[in-house]
Amino acid sequence: MNQTNKEILQIAIPSIISNITVPLLGLVDVTITGHLGNVAYIGAIAVGGMLFNMIYWIFGFLRMGTGGMTSQAYGSRNDNECRNILLRSLGISVLLAAILIVLQTLIVSIAFLFIDTSTEVKTYASEYFHICIWGAPAVLGLYSFTGWFLGMQNSRYPMFIAITQNVINIAASLFFVKEMGMKIEGVAYGTLIAQYAGLIMAIILGLKYTRKYTWNISAAQIFNRRSMSVFFKVNRDIFFRTLCIVAVTVFFTSSGAAYGDTTLAVNTLLMQLFTIFSYIMDGFAYAGEALVGKHVGSRNNHLLRQTVRHLLYWGTGVAVFFTLLYSIGGKDFLQLLTDDIDVIKNSSEYYYWVLAIPFAGFMAFILDGICIGATATGIMLRSIFVASVAFFSTYYIYDGAMGNHSLWMAFIIYLFVRGSVQAILTYRLIQSDFRAS
């Protein structure tokens, strides 16, 4: 195995493991509440979890922007800027977390204008939200640390942190519920403790990582106008890109619901296969962020092009693997997720769309990582905008004739257009030796 592939896997594999642990935090909460004897608790966790997923997803730019800029500073061997980027990102994280905490009552009030649920679920979900919102500084701070560690070419630390969080979450939640007799609040406190345990671990590992730095911290250096301008430009593009992704995702779910409960269940089930694929592809995207940023920072165009080429090889290989995997065993996997005969039967009608996902989508994932590493976030924003227009246009043109098939066709076209536009724009950037980044 050559050095480039080795470097890619050293970052991708721990990142994939970290990604897989993400849904476990929510799964633990659902499992514990599922034994509390009231179905409303499960609904409350589902609603509360959805709210936090939406909120924190929007602020994912803290991880991506921090990772791209840090990797470039690392490549140029600018230790002071590596340190300043971390402190800059953490400062913004604390500010945003404080805003979320202050606005928590307003957020809940607005959310339940759009979420139709029972009074009991609303009460429990609000209780869960008002406890877990105090974890915002930890969650957003961990976004900054995770991006920074990746930029420093280290994906093992985020993996260790994610695993530790899961263990603590399980132990703390079980303690509060089983030993202290708490209900939904016990699950919330378990999640809260796990989030801050993760942050404390990140701080300890971060201090260990930065022992070589001279900590003559200057607010003027950290928050100088030029650096803040670059920071907000990069993160602004990622923020609006995320809003487009959220819009497509929410529309896909809500439109599927309009076709009936069975179709909604089918779409939800089939989308789990996309989610699994995305966890693997994100690992290679993270490798792209770290390595491309490093080579852009060191101005090593030979290694940069070689890394991009090998990332695309890996992306193609993963796409082939998942296409074969889903062709052979995907339907059997669906039967593990549900025993509802109607849902399984109806899923067969749409299953061929799932088989198109890997090749339609792998390019977008790989190129996201490359663009983040090059801080060429404008490319990501332009491509997702064009892809979103293609998604909504396709759906509204074919909805009357194709029904739910139009939704899946629109989603596949959205993935393909997103990757294709990024490929064209990124190719131009590579040909210019990333001077535009």
N, C-alpha and C positions, 0 to 999 in steps of 0.2 A: 504494500500500500504506500503510495507516495505521500509526501509531507502535507500537501494541500488537503487531500482526503482525510488524513489523520487529524488535522486541525479542525476540519468541518465536523467530524464525528465526535471529537472531544467536547465540542460545544453543543452539538445537536442532541446527542443521547441524554445527557443530564437535563437538557431543556425539555425533551419529550417526557421524561419521567416527572419533571415538575408540572408540566401541563396536565398529565394524567391525574395528578393528585388534586387538581383544582376542583373538579366536581365532587370529590370525596368529602370536602368540607360540608357542602350542601346535603350530600347523601347521608352523612352521619346525623345531621339535624333531623332530616326526614325520618330516618330509622328510629331514632329515640322518641320523637313525637308520635310516631305510629303506634307506640305501645303505651300511650298515655290514656287511652280509652275514650277519646273524643276526636272524631274526624275533623272537627274545626281547627284543631291544633296543626294538623297536616296542611290544611288550606292556608292557615296563617303563615306557616313556614314557607309555603310555595309563593304566596303573595309578597311576603317580606323579602324573601330571597330574590324574587324578580325585581323588586324596587332597587335593591342594592346592586344587582347585576347591571341594571340600566345606568344607575348613577356612576358606578365605578368604571364601567366600560367607557363612558364618555371621557373620563379622566385618564384613560390608558395612555394618552400622549406623554404623560410624565415618564413612563417607562421607556417608550420608544424614542422620544426626543433625547432623553438623557443618555440612552444607550448609543445612539448615533454620534452625538457630539463627543461623548467620552472616548469612544473607539478611535475617533480621529485624533483627539489629544494624546491618547495612548500611542498611536502610531507615530506621531511627531515627537514623542518622548517629552511632552510638556507636562511634567508632574504637577506643577502649580495649577495649571488649567484643569487637569483631572480632578484635583481636590476642589477647585472652585465650582466646577460643574455640579459635583455632588451637593455641595452646600447650597448652591443656587437652586437646585431642584428641590432639596429638602425645605428650603425657605418657602418656595411656592406651594409645596405640598401642605405645609402647616397652615398657610393662609387660606387655601381652598378648603381644607378640613374645617377650619374655624367657621367659614361661611356656611358650610353644610350644617354644622351643629347649630348655629344661630337660626338658620332657616328651616330646621327640622319640622316644626309644626306646620309651616306653610307647605313644605314638600308633601307631607302626608295628606293634607287637605286637598291639594291639587291632584295627587295620585288617585285618591278615591272618588274623584269626579269622573274618572275614566275606567275604574275597576269596579265592575258590578259583582258584589259579593254579599254574603249574609252579614247581619249586624255582629254576630258572634265572631266570625272570621275577621271582620274589620277591627274589632276590639283587640283580639289577640295579636293580629298583624301589627297594629299600631304600637302595642306594648313591646313586641319584638323589635320593631324599628327604632323606637325611642331609646332602647338600651344599646342596640348594636351601632347606632349612629355615632356613639362616643368612640367607636373604633376607627372612625374616619382618619384621624392623624396616623394611626398605625398602618392602615391599608394603603393610603396614599404615600406615606413614607416608605413603605416596602416597595411600591412601584418605582420610586426614585432609586432605592438601593439595588433593586433587581436590574434595572436598566444600567446602572453604574457598574455593577459586577460584570454584566455581559460585555459592556464596553471595555472593561479591563481584561477581557478574554477569559472570564471565569464563570462558567455556568454551573459549577458544582455547588457553590455557596447557595444560590437560590434553590437548588434541589434539596440541600440539607435543611434549609429553612422551611420549605414546603412540607417535607416529611415530618419535621418537628411540630409544626403547627397542627397537622392532622392528629398526631399522637396526643398532644395536649388538649386539643378540642374534644376528642373522644373521652379522655380521662376526666376533664373538668365538667363536661356536660353530664356524663353519667353520675359523677359525684353530686352535682347540684340536684339532679332529678331523683336519683335512687336513694342517696343518703340524706339529702336536705329536704326532700319532699316537694321540691319546686316543680312547676309545670313549664309553660312556655318561657318564663323568665329565666329558668335554670339553663335551658338550651341557649338562650341569648347570652347569658353571662359566660357560658363555656366558650362560645364563639369569640366573645370580646377578649377573654383572657388569652385565647390562642393567638389572636391577632397581635396583641401587645407582646406576647412571648416571641413571636416571629420578628417583631421590630427590634426588641432587645437583642435577639441573636444577631440580627443584621448589623446593629450598631457595634457589637463586640467584634464580629468578623470584619467589619469596615475599619475599625480602629487597628485591628491586627494587620490589615492590608496596607494601611497608610502610616505604619510606624516610621517608614523611611522619609516621610514628608516633613518639611519644616512648617509647623503650624503657626506661622506669623499671619494670622487671619486678618484680612483687611476688607471691611464692608465695601469700600470703594472699588476694590478689585472684583469682588464677588458680584456686586450689583451695578457694575459700570454700565453706562448707556449702550455701548456697542454690543457687549456680551448679552445683555438683556434683550436687545433688539433681535439678535440672532436666535436666542432661546425662544422668544415668543413667535417669531416668524415660523420656525420649524414646528413648534407645537400648535400654532394656529392652523397650519395646513393639516396636521394629523387630527386635530379636534374636528374640523369640518368634514374630513374624510370619515371619521368615526360616526358623525351624525348621519351621513349618507348610508353607511352600513346598518345603523340602527333603524333608519327609515325603511330600508328594504326588508330587514329581518322582521320588524313589527308588522309591516304590511303583509308579508308572506303568511304570518301566523293568523292575523285577523281576517284576511281574505279566505284562508283555508277554513276558518270557523264558519264563514258564511255559507259554505257548501254542506254544512251539517256536522254533527258530532263525530260520526264515523270517519268522514274525510279529514276532519281536524286531527283525529287520533292517528290516521294513516300518515298524514304529512309530518306529524310530530315524531312518529316512529322512524320514518325514512330519513328525517333530518338528523337522527342520531348517527347514521352512517356518515353523513357529511361532517358531523362534529368530530367523530373518531379520526377521520382523514385529516381534518384541520389541526388536530393536536399533533399529529406526526409532522405535517408540513410546517407548522409553526416552529418546530425544533430546528429545521433547516433554515427557516427564515431568520431565526435568532443567530444562527451561525453566520448567515450573510451579513447581518447587522455588525457583528463583532469584527469579522475578518475584512469585509470591504472597507469599513471605517478605518481599521488599522492601516490598510494599504493606501487608502486615500490620504491619511495623515502623514504616512512616511513617503508619499509620492512614488510608490513603487508600482508603476503601471503594468509591468510584466506580471507580477504576482496578483495584482488586482484582476486582470483579465483572466488569468488562470483560475482564480477562485470563482469568478462568475461562471466560467465555463463548467467547472466541476459541480457547482451548485445546481446548474441546469441539468447536468447528468443525473445527479441524485434525485432531483425533482421528477425527471422522466421515469427513472427507475421505480420510485415510490408510486407514481401514477399507474405504471404497468402492474405493479404488485397488487395495489388495491382494486384495480379493475378485475384482475383474475380472482382475487379473494372474494370480492362481492359477487362475481359471477358464479363461483363454486359454492360458497357457504353463507352468503349474505342473507338468504331467506331463512336458513336455519337459525341464524343469529336473531332475526326478528321474532322467532317463536320463543326465544329465551326471554324476550322483553314483554311479551303478552301472550295470553292464552285465549284471547278473544277471537273466535273463528271469523267473524265478519271483518274485523280489522285486518287479519292476516290475509284473508281472501281478497279484499279490496286493494291491499298493498301491491299485489301482483300486477294490477292494471297499470301502476305507475313506476314499477321497479326499474324499467329500462332507463328512466331518467337518472336514477341513482348511478347506474353504470357509466353514465356520461360525466359524472362529477369529477373524477380524478383528472382526466385529461383536459376538461374545460377549466379546472380550477388551479392546477399545480403552478402554472406560470405566475399567477397573481401573488401567491404566497411567497415564492422565491424572490420575485422582483420587489415585493414590499420590503423584504429584508435588505436587499441590495440598495434600494432607494433610501431607507432609513440610515444605513451605514454611511452612505454618501451625503446624508442630509439633503437629498434631492426630493423633499417632501411635496413640492409643487407638482411633481410628476404623479405622485400617488393621488393627490386631490383631483387633478384633471382627469385621470383615468377612471376614478370611482364616480365622478360626476357624469361622464359619458356613459359608463356602464349602468348607472342608476336610471338615466334617461331611457336607455335601451330596455331596461327591465320594465319600467312602468308603461312604456309605449307598447311593448310586445304584449303585456298582459291585457291592456285595454283594447287592443286591436283584435285579439283572438279569444277573449273571455267568453263572448256570446256563443261562439261556435265550438269551443274546446273545453269550457268549464275549468276544472281543476288542472287539467293538462296544460292549459295556458299559463298557469302559475308556475308549474315546473319548467316549462319551456322558457319562460321569462327568466327564471333563476339560472338556468344553464347558460343562456345567452349573456346574462349579466356577468357571470364568472368568466366566460370566454372573452367578452369585450374588454372587461377590466384588465385581464392579462395581456391581451393583444395590444391595447393602447399603451400600456406600460412598457411592453417589449419594444415598440417603435420608439418611444421617447427615451427609454433607457439606452437603447442602442446608439442613438445620437449622442447621448451623454458620454458613453464609453468611448466613442470615436473622438470625442473632444478631450479625452484624457481627464474627464470629470472636472474640467475647469468651471463648468456651470454650477457645480454643487456648492 
